[in-house]
Amino acid sequence: MSGDLNATIDSNPPFPGKERHFLRAQLARIFAATQIAPKGLYEIDEESGKVRFAEEFSVPATEELKSLEQWGNV
């Protein structure tokens, strides 16, 4: 990225837009791949290694959810 939002993108494969379009596309990919959930909502199944919903999860109070420590990535 050059920092000039009107610059053309020189890439292989060719990108058909300007740098502003490329930046927007990259941000959309990041947002689409990002997931957060309250800590404790998911657990890892020890037998299969897969992620599943925790059986004994209770949603924290609204005030507790305002704290970043209550959140984790999925």
Buried (B, 14 or more C-beta within 10 A) or exposed (E): EEEEEEEBBEEEEEBEEBBEEBBEEEEEEEEEEEEEEBBBBBEEEEEEEEEEEEEEBEEBEEEEEEEEEBEBEE
